[in-house]
Amino acid sequence: MDIEAKLKQIKSRFQEVNTAMSDPSVFDDPDKYTKLTKERSDLEELVEDYDKWSDLKNRQEGNKELIELNEDAEITEMAMEENKEIKVELEELEEEIKMKLLPKDPEDSKNAIIEVRAGTGGDEAAIFAGDLFDMYRRYSDKMGWNLSLLSLNESEKGGYKEITFSLEGNEVFGKMKFESGVHRVQRVPATESQGRVHTSAATVAVLPEVEDVDIDINTSDLRIDTFRASGAGGQHVNKTDSAIRITHEPTGIVVECQEERSQHQNKERAMTMLRAKMYDIELEKKEKERAADRKSQVSTGDRSAKIRTYNYPQGRLTDHRINLTLYNLDSIMKGDIDEVIKALRVQNNLEKMQELAEG
């Protein structure tokens, strides 16, 4: 990969975008202005990297000239020492740039719909599902994303048998997609009087939110039922049949939404969930094919795979896909999961780089 040529091309395009955005006519075209703003944002970081790379290269060349002249022993030695440091900096920066230059997954910029379901473990699994939801809610707050509840089924002992919510913001699916799979917890349940460590599980599904144009749904294939909402939504939820259940009869996919006040709003939300689920079926097929080719550790396309263990007695989190073990479980459960997500994204990018090198 010719990094310099690629970065020059990016900087040239960045300047073109800046010029286009200063054109008064662009302000009259909101769609065009939004696209240019997003493109500028996507390019800006790489332009900053290029400027840093160019500065390091210039300093390196300046030092080489001093070393070749060798007019002063002390200055020559300083130049040689500085070039050793610059060489390390350049190698690290170039690796980062290579990662950023990899083709982006078009799904990554999408918002996401996330379903958390209690798995094996009874009441403790439901409590753990609630803990996972709380972890994602706190992470969402840290990222400045907008979280909206879509449907929930509370457990009598606490937590949720199932909870579905949407996340809207920057690069949501790109950051959250690696959370799909089975999450296992090992701890002494609050419901356990004997103090024994139990193992239970919850499953997480992360679906990219899609527009009407992304997936075609025939309305004649839908069965739409209304029912009275229940759960934590205020007293108004039980007064009318505002909750919506949509069944896509050809596939058997069922979605529900009960968290909005009106039937119309719930229907819109339920249709968004249905589109996401149908789109995800196609996406999962592609992932399985891609994973078979890449022998990917991170994204296997198998949503039933055990991906992570949360061990409370030892304060330990282990992500089994990349053999990552961290001993800050308390802060992770409070939403500090960025370190885990970054490690998964880096591994995924390394696999892509390997694929390109072999291809």
C-alpha positions as a Markdown table, in Angstrom:
| # | Residue | x | y | z |
|---|---|---|---|---|
| 1 | Met | 0.0 | 0.0 | 0.0 |
| 2 | Asp | 1.5 | 3.4 | -1.1 |
| 3 | Ile | 0.5 | 5.4 | 2.0 |
| 4 | Glu | 1.8 | 8.7 | 0.8 |
| 5 | Ala | 0.0 | 8.6 | -2.6 |
| 6 | Lys | -3.3 | 7.5 | -0.8 |
| 7 | Leu | -3.0 | 10.3 | 1.8 |
| 8 | Lys | -2.2 | 12.9 | -0.9 |
| 9 | Gln | -5.4 | 11.9 | -2.7 |
| 10 | Ile | -7.4 | 12.1 | 0.6 |
| 11 | Lys | -6.0 | 15.6 | 1.4 |
| 12 | Ser | -6.8 | 16.8 | -2.2 |
| 13 | Arg | -10.4 | 15.5 | -1.8 |
| 14 | Phe | -10.7 | 17.1 | 1.7 |
| 15 | Gln | -9.8 | 20.5 | 0.1 |
| 16 | Glu | -12.3 | 19.9 | -2.6 |
| 17 | Val | -15.0 | 19.2 | 0.0 |
| 18 | Asn | -14.1 | 22.4 | 1.9 |
| 19 | Thr | -14.3 | 24.5 | -1.2 |
| 20 | Ala | -17.7 | 22.9 | -2.1 |
| 21 | Met | -19.1 | 23.6 | 1.4 |
| 22 | Ser | -18.2 | 27.3 | 1.1 |
| 23 | Asp | -20.4 | 27.6 | -2.0 |
| 24 | Pro | -23.6 | 29.5 | -1.0 |
| 25 | Ser | -25.7 | 27.3 | -3.2 |
| 26 | Val | -24.9 | 24.2 | -1.1 |
| 27 | Phe | -26.7 | 25.8 | 1.9 |
| 28 | Asp | -29.9 | 25.6 | -0.2 |
| 29 | Asp | -29.6 | 21.9 | -0.7 |
| 30 | Pro | -29.7 | 20.3 | 2.8 |
| 31 | Asp | -29.1 | 16.7 | 1.5 |
| 32 | Lys | -26.0 | 17.7 | -0.3 |
| 33 | Tyr | -24.7 | 19.8 | 2.6 |
| 34 | Thr | -25.3 | 16.8 | 5.0 |
| 35 | Lys | -23.4 | 14.4 | 2.6 |
| 36 | Leu | -20.5 | 16.9 | 2.3 |
| 37 | Thr | -20.4 | 17.4 | 6.1 |
| 38 | Lys | -20.2 | 13.6 | 6.7 |
| 39 | Glu | -17.5 | 13.2 | 4.0 |
| 40 | Arg | -15.5 | 16.0 | 5.6 |
| 41 | Ser | -15.8 | 14.4 | 9.0 |
| 42 | Asp | -14.7 | 11.0 | 7.6 |
| 43 | Leu | -11.6 | 12.5 | 5.9 |
| 44 | Glu | -10.5 | 14.9 | 8.6 |
| 45 | Glu | -8.7 | 12.5 | 10.9 |
| 46 | Leu | -6.7 | 11.0 | 8.0 |
| 47 | Val | -5.7 | 14.5 | 6.9 |
| 48 | Glu | -4.4 | 15.2 | 10.4 |
| 49 | Asp | -2.5 | 11.9 | 10.3 |
| 50 | Tyr | -1.0 | 12.9 | 6.9 |
| 51 | Asp | 0.1 | 16.3 | 8.3 |
| 52 | Lys | 1.7 | 14.5 | 11.3 |
| 53 | Trp | 3.3 | 11.9 | 9.0 |
| 54 | Ser | 4.7 | 14.7 | 6.7 |
| 55 | Asp | 6.1 | 16.5 | 9.7 |
| 56 | Leu | 7.9 | 13.4 | 10.9 |
| 57 | Lys | 9.3 | 12.6 | 7.5 |
| 58 | Asn | 10.6 | 16.2 | 7.1 |
| 59 | Arg | 12.3 | 16.1 | 10.5 |
| 60 | Gln | 13.8 | 12.7 | 9.6 |
| 61 | Glu | 15.2 | 14.1 | 6.3 |
| 62 | Gly | 16.6 | 17.1 | 8.1 |
| 63 | Asn | 18.4 | 14.9 | 10.6 |
| 64 | Lys | 19.8 | 12.7 | 7.8 |
| 65 | Glu | 21.4 | 15.8 | 6.2 |
| 66 | Leu | 23.0 | 16.7 | 9.6 |
| 67 | Ile | 24.3 | 13.2 | 10.0 |
| 68 | Glu | 25.8 | 13.2 | 6.5 |
| 69 | Leu | 27.5 | 16.5 | 7.1 |
| 70 | Asn | 28.8 | 15.3 | 10.4 |
| 71 | Glu | 30.2 | 18.8 | 11.2 |
| 72 | Asp | 29.6 | 18.6 | 15.0 |
| 73 | Ala | 29.8 | 15.3 | 16.9 |
| 74 | Glu | 27.2 | 16.3 | 19.5 |
| 75 | Ile | 24.7 | 17.5 | 16.9 |
| 76 | Thr | 25.2 | 14.4 | 14.8 |
| 77 | Glu | 24.6 | 12.1 | 17.9 |
| 78 | Met | 21.4 | 14.1 | 18.8 |
| 79 | Ala | 20.2 | 13.8 | 15.2 |
| 80 | Met | 20.8 | 10.0 | 15.2 |
| 81 | Glu | 19.0 | 9.6 | 18.5 |
| 82 | Glu | 16.0 | 11.6 | 17.3 |
| 83 | Asn | 15.8 | 9.6 | 14.1 |
| 84 | Lys | 15.6 | 6.4 | 16.2 |
| 85 | Glu | 12.5 | 7.8 | 18.0 |
| 86 | Ile | 11.0 | 9.2 | 14.7 |
| 87 | Lys | 11.4 | 5.7 | 13.1 |
| 88 | Val | 9.4 | 4.1 | 15.9 |
| 89 | Glu | 6.7 | 6.9 | 15.7 |
| 90 | Leu | 6.5 | 6.6 | 11.9 |
| 91 | Glu | 6.0 | 2.8 | 12.1 |
| 92 | Glu | 3.3 | 3.1 | 14.7 |
| 93 | Leu | 1.5 | 5.9 | 12.8 |
| 94 | Glu | 1.7 | 4.0 | 9.5 |
| 95 | Glu | 0.1 | 1.0 | 11.1 |
| 96 | Glu | -2.7 | 3.2 | 12.4 |
| 97 | Ile | -3.2 | 4.8 | 9.0 |
| 98 | Lys | -3.3 | 1.4 | 7.3 |
| 99 | Met | -6.1 | 0.4 | 9.6 |
| 100 | Lys | -8.0 | 3.6 | 8.8 |
| 101 | Leu | -7.5 | 3.2 | 5.1 |
| 102 | Leu | -9.2 | -0.2 | 5.1 |
| 103 | Pro | -12.6 | -0.2 | 3.2 |
| 104 | Lys | -15.3 | 0.6 | 5.7 |
| 105 | Asp | -18.3 | -1.7 | 6.2 |
| 106 | Pro | -21.2 | 0.3 | 4.8 |
| 107 | Glu | -23.4 | -1.0 | 7.7 |
| 108 | Asp | -21.1 | 0.6 | 10.4 |
| 109 | Ser | -22.5 | 4.1 | 10.1 |
| 110 | Lys | -26.1 | 2.8 | 10.7 |
| 111 | Asn | -28.0 | 3.1 | 13.9 |
| 112 | Ala | -28.8 | -0.2 | 15.7 |
| 113 | Ile | -31.6 | -2.1 | 17.3 |
| 114 | Ile | -30.5 | -4.3 | 20.2 |
| 115 | Glu | -32.3 | -7.2 | 21.8 |
| 116 | Val | -31.2 | -8.7 | 25.1 |
| 117 | Arg | -32.9 | -11.9 | 26.2 |
| 118 | Ala | -32.5 | -14.0 | 29.3 |
| 119 | Gly | -31.0 | -17.4 | 28.5 |
| 120 | Thr | -30.3 | -20.4 | 30.7 |
| 121 | Gly | -30.3 | -19.7 | 34.4 |
| 122 | Gly | -33.9 | -18.7 | 35.3 |
| 123 | Asp | -34.3 | -15.6 | 37.5 |
| 124 | Glu | -30.6 | -14.9 | 37.6 |
| 125 | Ala | -30.4 | -14.9 | 33.8 |
| 126 | Ala | -33.1 | -12.2 | 33.7 |
| 127 | Ile | -31.3 | -10.2 | 36.3 |
| 128 | Phe | -28.1 | -10.5 | 34.2 |
| 129 | Ala | -30.0 | -9.4 | 31.1 |
| 130 | Gly | -31.0 | -6.3 | 33.1 |
| 131 | Asp | -27.3 | -5.7 | 34.0 |
| 132 | Leu | -26.3 | -6.0 | 30.4 |
| 133 | Phe | -29.0 | -3.5 | 29.4 |
| 134 | Asp | -27.7 | -1.1 | 32.1 |
| 135 | Met | -24.2 | -1.5 | 30.8 |
| 136 | Tyr | -25.2 | -0.6 | 27.3 |
| 137 | Arg | -27.4 | 2.3 | 28.6 |
| 138 | Arg | -24.4 | 3.8 | 30.4 |
| 139 | Tyr | -22.1 | 3.2 | 27.4 |
| 140 | Ser | -24.6 | 4.9 | 25.2 |
| 141 | Asp | -24.6 | 8.0 | 27.6 |
| 142 | Lys | -20.8 | 8.1 | 27.4 |
| 143 | Met | -20.9 | 8.0 | 23.6 |
| 144 | Gly | -23.6 | 10.7 | 23.4 |
| 145 | Trp | -26.1 | 8.3 | 21.7 |
| 146 | Asn | -29.8 | 8.4 | 22.0 |
| 147 | Leu | -31.5 | 5.3 | 23.5 |
| 148 | Ser | -35.2 | 4.5 | 23.0 |
| 149 | Leu | -37.0 | 1.6 | 24.5 |
| 150 | Leu | -39.0 | -0.4 | 22.0 |
| 151 | Ser | -40.4 | -3.3 | 24.1 |
| 152 | Leu | -39.7 | -5.1 | 27.3 |
| 153 | Asn | -40.9 | -8.1 | 29.4 |
| 154 | Glu | -39.9 | -7.6 | 33.0 |
| 155 | Ser | -39.0 | -10.5 | 35.3 |
| 156 | Glu | -40.7 | -10.8 | 38.8 |
| 157 | Lys | -37.4 | -11.1 | 40.6 |
| 158 | Gly | -35.8 | -8.2 | 38.7 |
| 159 | Gly | -34.2 | -7.6 | 35.3 |
| 160 | Tyr | -35.8 | -8.6 | 32.0 |
| 161 | Lys | -36.9 | -11.8 | 30.3 |
| 162 | Glu | -36.4 | -9.7 | 27.1 |
| 163 | Ile | -35.8 | -6.0 | 26.3 |
| 164 | Thr | -35.4 | -4.4 | 22.9 |
| 165 | Phe | -34.1 | -0.8 | 22.4 |
| 166 | Ser | -32.7 | 1.3 | 19.6 |
| 167 | Leu | -29.5 | 3.4 | 19.7 |
| 168 | Glu | -29.0 | 6.4 | 17.4 |
| 169 | Gly | -25.8 | 8.3 | 17.0 |
| 170 | Asn | -22.4 | 8.2 | 15.3 |
| 171 | Glu | -21.0 | 4.8 | 14.1 |
| 172 | Val | -23.4 | 2.9 | 16.4 |
| 173 | Phe | -23.6 | -0.4 | 14.5 |
| 174 | Gly | -19.8 | -0.3 | 13.8 |
| 175 | Lys | -19.1 | -0.2 | 17.5 |
| 176 | Met | -22.0 | -2.4 | 18.8 |
| 177 | Lys | -22.1 | -5.2 | 16.2 |
| 178 | Phe | -19.5 | -7.4 | 18.0 |
| 179 | Glu | -21.8 | -7.6 | 21.0 |
| 180 | Ser | -24.0 | -10.1 | 19.2 |
| 181 | Gly | -23.8 | -13.6 | 20.8 |
| 182 | Val | -24.1 | -15.4 | 24.1 |
| 183 | His | -22.9 | -13.6 | 27.2 |
| 184 | Arg | -22.2 | -15.9 | 30.2 |
| 185 | Val | -22.1 | -14.7 | 33.9 |
| 186 | Gln | -20.5 | -16.5 | 36.8 |
| 187 | Arg | -21.5 | -15.2 | 40.2 |
| 188 | Val | -23.4 | -15.8 | 43.5 |
| 189 | Pro | -27.0 | -14.9 | 42.6 |
| 190 | Ala | -28.9 | -12.5 | 44.9 |
| 191 | Thr | -31.6 | -15.1 | 44.9 |
| 192 | Glu | -29.2 | -17.8 | 46.2 |
| 193 | Ser | -29.0 | -18.3 | 50.0 |
| 194 | Gln | -26.2 | -20.9 | 50.0 |
| 195 | Gly | -23.6 | -18.6 | 48.5 |
| 196 | Arg | -22.7 | -20.9 | 45.6 |
| 197 | Val | -21.4 | -19.5 | 42.3 |
| 198 | His | -23.9 | -20.1 | 39.5 |
| 199 | Thr | -23.5 | -19.8 | 35.7 |
| 200 | Ser | -26.2 | -18.3 | 33.6 |
| 201 | Ala | -26.5 | -16.6 | 30.3 |
| 202 | Ala | -28.2 | -13.9 | 28.2 |
| 203 | Thr | -28.2 | -13.5 | 24.4 |
| 204 | Val | -27.6 | -10.2 | 22.7 |
| 205 | Ala | -28.6 | -9.5 | 19.1 |
| 206 | Val | -27.4 | -6.3 | 17.4 |
| 207 | Leu | -29.3 | -5.4 | 14.2 |
| 208 | Pro | -28.5 | -2.5 | 11.8 |
| 209 | Glu | -31.5 | -0.1 | 11.5 |
| 210 | Val | -32.4 | 0.2 | 7.9 |
| 211 | Glu | -34.5 | 2.5 | 5.7 |
| 212 | Asp | -37.5 | 1.5 | 3.5 |
| 213 | Val | -35.2 | 1.5 | 0.5 |
| 214 | Asp | -32.9 | -1.1 | 2.0 |
| 215 | Ile | -35.5 | -3.9 | 2.3 |
| 216 | Asp | -38.7 | -4.5 | 0.5 |
| 217 | Ile | -41.7 | -5.7 | 2.6 |
| 218 | Asn | -45.0 | -6.7 | 1.0 |
| 219 | Thr | -47.8 | -5.4 | 3.3 |
| 220 | Ser | -50.0 | -8.3 | 2.3 |
| 221 | Asp | -47.5 | -10.6 | 4.0 |
| 222 | Leu | -48.1 | -8.9 | 7.4 |
| 223 | Arg | -50.5 | -9.7 | 10.2 |
| 224 | Ile | -50.9 | -6.8 | 12.6 |
| 225 | Asp | -52.4 | -7.3 | 16.0 |
| 226 | Thr | -53.1 | -4.7 | 18.8 |
| 227 | Phe | -53.0 | -5.4 | 22.5 |
| 228 | Arg | -52.8 | -3.5 | 25.8 |
| 229 | Ala | -49.3 | -2.5 | 26.8 |
| 230 | Ser | -47.9 | -3.6 | 30.1 |
| 231 | Gly | -44.8 | -2.8 | 32.1 |
| 232 | Ala | -43.1 | 0.4 | 33.1 |
| 233 | Gly | -44.6 | 3.0 | 30.9 |
| 234 | Gly | -46.9 | 4.9 | 33.2 |
| 235 | Gln | -50.6 | 4.4 | 33.9 |
| 236 | His | -51.7 | 5.4 | 30.3 |
| 237 | Val | -50.3 | 2.2 | 28.9 |
| 238 | Asn | -53.1 | 0.0 | 30.2 |
| 239 | Lys | -56.0 | 2.2 | 29.0 |
| 240 | Thr | -56.0 | 1.5 | 25.3 |
| 241 | Asp | -54.9 | -1.1 | 22.8 |
| 242 | Ser | -51.9 | 1.0 | 21.8 |
| 243 | Ala | -49.3 | -1.9 | 21.7 |
| 244 | Ile | -48.6 | -3.4 | 18.3 |
| 245 | Arg | -47.5 | -6.9 | 17.3 |
| 246 | Ile | -46.5 | -7.5 | 13.6 |
| 247 | Thr | -46.1 | -11.0 | 12.2 |
| 248 | His | -44.3 | -11.4 | 8.8 |
| 249 | Glu | -46.1 | -14.6 | 7.7 |
| 250 | Pro | -43.6 | -15.9 | 5.1 |
| 251 | Thr | -40.7 | -15.9 | 7.6 |
| 252 | Gly | -42.6 | -16.2 | 10.9 |
| 253 | Ile | -40.7 | -13.1 | 12.3 |
| 254 | Val | -42.7 | -11.5 | 15.1 |
| 255 | Val | -42.0 | -8.0 | 16.4 |
| 256 | Glu | -43.7 | -6.0 | 19.2 |
| 257 | Cys | -43.6 | -2.4 | 20.3 |
| 258 | Gln | -45.4 | -1.0 | 23.3 |
| 259 | Glu | -43.3 | 1.8 | 24.6 |
| 260 | Glu | -44.7 | 4.7 | 22.6 |
| 261 | Arg | -48.0 | 6.4 | 23.6 |
| 262 | Ser | -49.9 | 6.0 | 20.4 |
| 263 | Gln | -50.7 | 3.0 | 18.2 |
| 264 | His | -49.4 | 4.8 | 15.2 |
| 265 | Gln | -46.0 | 5.5 | 16.8 |
| 266 | Asn | -45.8 | 1.9 | 18.0 |
| 267 | Lys | -46.6 | 0.6 | 14.5 |
| 268 | Glu | -43.8 | 2.8 | 13.0 |
| 269 | Arg | -41.3 | 1.5 | 15.5 |
| 270 | Ala | -42.4 | -2.1 | 15.0 |
| 271 | Met | -42.0 | -1.8 | 11.2 |
| 272 | Thr | -38.4 | -0.4 | 11.9 |
| 273 | Met | -37.7 | -3.5 | 14.0 |
| 274 | Leu | -39.2 | -5.8 | 11.3 |
| 275 | Arg | -37.1 | -4.3 | 8.5 |
| 276 | Ala | -34.0 | -4.6 | 10.7 |
| 277 | Lys | -34.7 | -8.3 | 11.4 |
| 278 | Met | -35.3 | -9.2 | 7.8 |
| 279 | Tyr | -32.2 | -7.2 | 6.7 |
| 280 | Asp | -30.2 | -9.0 | 9.4 |
| 281 | Ile | -31.0 | -12.4 | 8.0 |
| 282 | Glu | -29.3 | -11.4 | 4.8 |
| 283 | Leu | -26.4 | -9.8 | 6.6 |
| 284 | Glu | -25.9 | -13.0 | 8.7 |
| 285 | Lys | -25.7 | -15.1 | 5.5 |
| 286 | Lys | -23.0 | -12.7 | 4.1 |
| 287 | Glu | -21.1 | -12.8 | 7.4 |
| 288 | Lys | -21.1 | -16.6 | 7.5 |
| 289 | Glu | -19.7 | -16.7 | 3.9 |
| 290 | Arg | -17.1 | -14.0 | 4.7 |
| 291 | Ala | -16.1 | -15.7 | 8.0 |
| 292 | Ala | -15.7 | -19.0 | 6.2 |
| 293 | Asp | -13.3 | -17.4 | 3.7 |
| 294 | Arg | -11.4 | -15.3 | 6.4 |
| 295 | Lys | -11.6 | -17.9 | 9.2 |
| 296 | Ser | -12.5 | -14.8 | 11.3 |
| 297 | Gln | -12.0 | -15.0 | 15.0 |
| 298 | Val | -14.2 | -11.9 | 15.7 |
| 299 | Ser | -17.2 | -12.1 | 13.4 |
| 300 | Thr | -18.1 | -15.7 | 12.8 |
| 301 | Gly | -21.7 | -15.0 | 11.8 |
| 302 | Asp | -22.8 | -17.5 | 14.4 |
| 303 | Arg | -25.0 | -15.5 | 16.7 |
| 304 | Ser | -25.4 | -18.5 | 19.1 |
| 305 | Ala | -21.7 | -18.7 | 19.9 |
| 306 | Lys | -20.6 | -18.0 | 23.5 |
| 307 | Ile | -18.5 | -14.8 | 23.1 |
| 308 | Arg | -17.8 | -13.5 | 26.6 |
| 309 | Thr | -17.7 | -14.5 | 30.3 |
| 310 | Tyr | -18.3 | -12.1 | 33.2 |
| 311 | Asn | -16.7 | -13.7 | 36.3 |
| 312 | Tyr | -17.8 | -11.6 | 39.4 |
| 313 | Pro | -15.8 | -13.5 | 42.1 |
| 314 | Gln | -12.6 | -12.7 | 40.3 |
| 315 | Gly | -13.7 | -9.3 | 38.9 |
| 316 | Arg | -12.8 | -10.7 | 35.5 |
| 317 | Leu | -14.1 | -10.3 | 31.9 |
| 318 | Thr | -12.9 | -12.6 | 29.2 |
| 319 | Asp | -13.7 | -12.2 | 25.5 |
| 320 | His | -13.2 | -15.7 | 24.1 |
| 321 | Arg | -12.9 | -14.6 | 20.4 |
| 322 | Ile | -9.7 | -12.7 | 20.9 |
| 323 | Asn | -8.5 | -14.2 | 24.3 |
| 324 | Leu | -8.8 | -10.8 | 25.9 |
| 325 | Thr | -8.9 | -10.9 | 29.7 |
| 326 | Leu | -9.5 | -7.7 | 31.8 |
| 327 | Tyr | -9.8 | -7.4 | 35.6 |
| 328 | Asn | -11.9 | -4.3 | 35.8 |
| 329 | Leu | -15.3 | -5.9 | 35.7 |
| 330 | Asp | -16.9 | -3.4 | 38.0 |
| 331 | Ser | -16.1 | -0.4 | 35.7 |
| 332 | Ile | -17.0 | -2.4 | 32.6 |
| 333 | Met | -20.5 | -3.1 | 34.0 |
| 334 | Lys | -20.8 | 0.7 | 34.6 |
| 335 | Gly | -20.4 | 1.2 | 30.9 |
| 336 | Asp | -16.6 | 1.3 | 30.4 |
| 337 | Ile | -16.6 | -1.2 | 27.5 |
| 338 | Asp | -14.8 | 0.9 | 25.0 |
| 339 | Glu | -11.5 | -0.9 | 25.6 |
| 340 | Val | -13.2 | -4.3 | 24.7 |
| 341 | Ile | -14.9 | -2.9 | 21.6 |
| 342 | Lys | -11.7 | -1.2 | 20.4 |
| 343 | Ala | -9.8 | -4.5 | 20.8 |
| 344 | Leu | -12.4 | -6.4 | 18.8 |
| 345 | Arg | -12.4 | -3.7 | 16.0 |
| 346 | Val | -8.6 | -3.8 | 15.8 |
| 347 | Gln | -8.6 | -7.6 | 15.5 |
| 348 | Asn | -11.2 | -7.4 | 12.9 |
| 349 | Asn | -9.2 | -4.9 | 10.9 |
| 350 | Leu | -6.0 | -7.0 | 11.2 |
| 351 | Glu | -7.9 | -9.9 | 9.7 |
| 352 | Lys | -9.1 | -7.6 | 6.8 |
| 353 | Met | -5.5 | -6.5 | 6.3 |
| 354 | Gln | -4.3 | -10.1 | 6.2 |
| 355 | Glu | -7.0 | -10.9 | 3.7 |
| 356 | Leu | -5.9 | -8.0 | 1.5 |
| 357 | Ala | -2.3 | -9.1 | 1.7 |
| 358 | Glu | -3.1 | -12.7 | 0.8 |
| 359 | Gly | -5.5 | -11.5 | -2.0 |
